[in-house]
């Protein structure tokens, strides 16, 4: 069993905040993969489902960001899970908007949600870092993360959410490489090596077979003249 934890703040006021991108990712997974309706448990919203044959719990702590670890710790103890079973999806200032990286263990880098989780379960859990970019100055961070994503970001945000959902089963299996591939196919799909498809007359011309080369005429001038009047 895996526990996917999305970080964010509860309530409609914060629903589209940059800080709530972890909640958004879990909502996308739950919707696309037919998870059970959300229910209140462990000071959180909880949904159960299956990804690629693995039972997965989706957890959205309702304690506000700074106390996220309380909810995660309760759920872990109830289901007798270890930190290795936990994957936390969260906003990441140090990644460009739309970028996604998987990390196992490590520090919390000043993220209050991760700091709280560290305090309750330690550091040996996996993280899916979801880039939101940096406002440029540390004094502007609080206001930046608590503002909604602008409309200009909706394109890459939707692609990122769908990519995470596409790769969710691989994430549950612990295959971060295949998970990242699924995200990349949504966020940065490969272009055709031949460029755009040819259409119309160009396509018809391209479809024509190459003309055959004429064989070299080795007849003498007299032989060619005789053949002409045959």
N, C-alpha and C positions, 0 to 999 in steps of 0.2 A: 504494500500500500504506500502511496505517495501523498504528501500534503503540499499542495500548491497554495502559497500565501500571496495574496495581492495586497500591496500597501496603498493606503489612502486615508481620507477623512470621511466620516459618515455624514449623510444629509445631502439634499439637493443643492445646497449652496456651494458645495465643493465638487459636485459630480464631474464637471468638465475641467477642473483644475489640472495643471501639469503634474502636481503632486499625486494625483489620483490615477495615473496611467496604469498602475498595478491592478486597481479595481477594474478598469476598463478591459484589460487583457483577460481577466477571469470571466467577466461578463460575456466576452466574445467566445471563449472556450465553452462555457456553459450552454450558450445559445446554439452553437454549431454542432455540439456533440451530444445533445439530448440529455443533459444532466437534470437531476431532480430539482424541483423548485427550491429556492433559497429558504432557509429556516434559521431562526435565531438560536444560537448555541455557542458556548465558550466566549461570551461577550463578542460575538461575531455573527456574520451571515455565513452559513455553511451550505454547500451543495455537494451531493455525492454522484459519482458517475464512473464510467469506464473509458479508458483510453488505450487502444491497442491491446486489450486483454488484461490491463492492469487497473485495479481499483484505485481511484483518485478522489481525494477530498479537496474541494476548493474552499478557501477560507478568506473572508474579508473582515478583518478586525474592526469593530465599531467603537474602539476605545480612544479614538483619535491617534494620530501618527506616533506621538511621543510615548505611548503606552502599548504599542502593538505587540510587544513581547509577552504581555500577560495572556492575551488570547491564544497566541501560538503555543505557549507553554502548557496551557490547560488542554488544548486539543492533543498535543503530543502525549501528555500523561494518560489521557483517557484511552487513546488508541494504542498505547505502548509503543510509540514510534521513537526513533533516534534522530539526531540532527541530520544524519545522512539521508533520511527519508523526506527531508524538508527542502522545498525549492521556493525561494522568495522572489517575486517579480516587483521591481521598484523603479522609480524615476532615477535618472543618473545625469547630474549636471556636467560631468566630465566627458560625456559622449555627445557628438553632434546630433541634432534632431533626426530621429528615424533610425539611428544606429542601434544595434543590439549585440550584447556580448554575454556569454555565460562564464561565470566564475565560481570556483569551488573554494569555500573558506576565505580567510583573509580578514582585513579590518573593515570598519564601518564607514571610514572616510568622512565622518561628521554627519552622516545621514541619521536623523533622529529615530526613524523607524527601525533601521538596522541596529542602532545603538541599543535600543530597548530589547530587541531580539537577542543581541549578544548577551545582555545582562541576564536573560531568562533561560537561554538554552546553549549559550556558548557560540563559537564562531564557525563550527564545522558543518555548515549547511551551504547549499548551493544558491547562487543568486542569478537571476536574469536581469541584467542591467539595461534599462530602456532609455536611450538618449533623449534628452529634452533641450540640450544646449545650456550655455551659461550666460547670465545677463551681463557679464563683464567685470563686475565688482562684487565682492563678498557682501557688502552692505545692502545690495539690491536683491540678494538671493531669496529672502523670505517673501517679499512681495511678488517676485517672479514666479516661484513655484505655486503660490496660492492664487494665481490668475488663470483664467481659462485659456485653453489653446485658441489662438486666433483662427479665423476661417482659412487663412492662407496655409495653415498646417493640416487641414482636414484630409488632404490627399495622401500625404505620407503617413499620417496617423492611421488612417483606415487600412492602408497597405500593411503597415506594421502589425496591427491587431489581427488581420486575417492571416498573415504569415505565422504569427505565434500560434494561432489556432490550428493552422495546417500542420505545424510541427509538434503540436502538443503531445501526441502519442510517442514520438521519439524522445521528447523531453522526459516523459514518464519512464521510459525504458533506460534512461541514463545516457542516451546517445546524443551528446551535445553537437557533434558534427552534422548529423542528419537534421537535427533541429535547426541549426543555423542555415543549412542549405535551403530548408523550406521557407525560412524568413527571407533569405536573399532572393528567392524566386518571385516573391511578392514585391519586395522593396526595390530590387534592381534586376528585373528579368533580363536574361541574355538576349542580345540582338543577333539576328541572322548574319552569318558570315558572308552571305551573298548580297546583303543590303536589302532594299525594298524590292518587292516582286515586280516583274515586268508586266505591263498590261497592254491591251490593244495591239497596234501594228508591231510594236517592239517585241511583244510576246510571240506573235505569229512568226516574225522574222527569226527569232531565237529558236523556234521550234522546227524550222526548216532544216533538212539534212544538208551537210556541206556538199557542194558540187564535186563530182569526181574529176580528177585530173585527166586530160586527154593524153592518150598514148603518143609517144613521139613518132612522127611519120618518117620512116627510114627509106621511102621509095625515092628513086632517082627522078629528076624533072621529066624525063621522057616517059617513065612508068606512070607518073601522075597525069600527064597529058593524055596517054592512051586510056587510062581508067576513066577520065572525064567524059570521053565520048563513047564509052561502052553502054 
